[in-house]
Structure formats: C-alpha cells, structure tokens
Amino acid sequence: MSSSIRSEAKALFDTAQAARIVGLPAERLRRCVRAGLIAPHRTGGGHLRFDFVDLILLRTTRGLLHQPLADRT
C-alpha cells in the first residue's frame, strides 16, 4: 500500500463508529481483525482504531460476504 495513502488517512474511528460506517456488526469487525484481514491501530489501552484504508477494506469484505456463490456444475 502506498505510504502516501496511509499518511493521508489521519482520521481514526473506534469500533462502533467503524461498524456504523461500513454496515457490519462490531463483532464482525473484531473477527476480521483476529483473522488478520485488517490490522487497525491500537490505543495504549488496546482499543481498536480504524483508519480510512481499514474502512475501505472492511466495506469490500462486506460486499464479498454478501455475494451469492455461483454453482460450479
């Protein structure tokens, strides 16, 4: 990922805000983090903070999860 894109992504969102923005339950976001799909920032207390790039990846994940599977017959 381009460092200029990451450096421009200054705004950070907590888990509840990110969940509302991308339209996924907060627990699904946490599962994506545990699965290694995204690597959001963490505060000193261990709370997740999502940047704009994380939100794009989560939105893409949501779209893929809602796609019907094609039959391979």
ABEGO torsion letter per residue (X at the ends): XBAAAAAABABBBBAAAAAAAAGBBAAAAAAAAAAGABBBBBBAAGBBBBBAAAAAAAAAAAAAAABBBBBAX
